[in-house]
């Protein structure tokens, strides 16, 4: 069984530029999560989807971050414009139900 | 809001010794407690989890205990091996939203 797939694995951009991350969850997993992990810290939830519906986006900085999960499968997380403080690893996870979560390899974002 | 405290932040043991990592949570409604292992530059990998209706769970060299009254849970690794070296994260959840601890860097010295 394939795991959670994310791309790109690494991204370097200048501040104020836009950036997008893509996630393909494990087949059959209805719940999808986006996390941000700063260096030396645990992941922090940004948004959670149940199928195509965002059921928890309370931690998503909505002035610059947006996400979508069209058709309830793949998801895209976007930042526009990026700031220096957005440098982090962005992790996607999926779950067959709302507890056991499996993580993707993450996208390491560096904002210069 | 929900908070998870994890201790110690670093732990160094000799190969073959046991390692214990402890976490406390603030929300008494939390009912799911997973542990993840993360090697440098890799994804967090689920190694064991426990639900609130169970007090202890074991999987080979790894065990987790849960004390709901005290709101704390612990990870126990016996007969540690160098490949156990990694960062370990605990987490607590009640509605699918995982709140993670700050992580413990475990070093197993051969």
Interface residues (C-beta under 8 A of the other chain):
Chain A: X4 X31 X33 X40 X41 X42 X43 X44 X45 X48 X56 X91 X95 X98 X99 X100 X101 X102 X103 X104 X105 X106
Chain B: X4 X6 X32 X34 X36 X42 X43 X44 X45 X46 X49 X51 X89 X91 X93 X95 X96 X97 X98 X100 X101 X102 X103
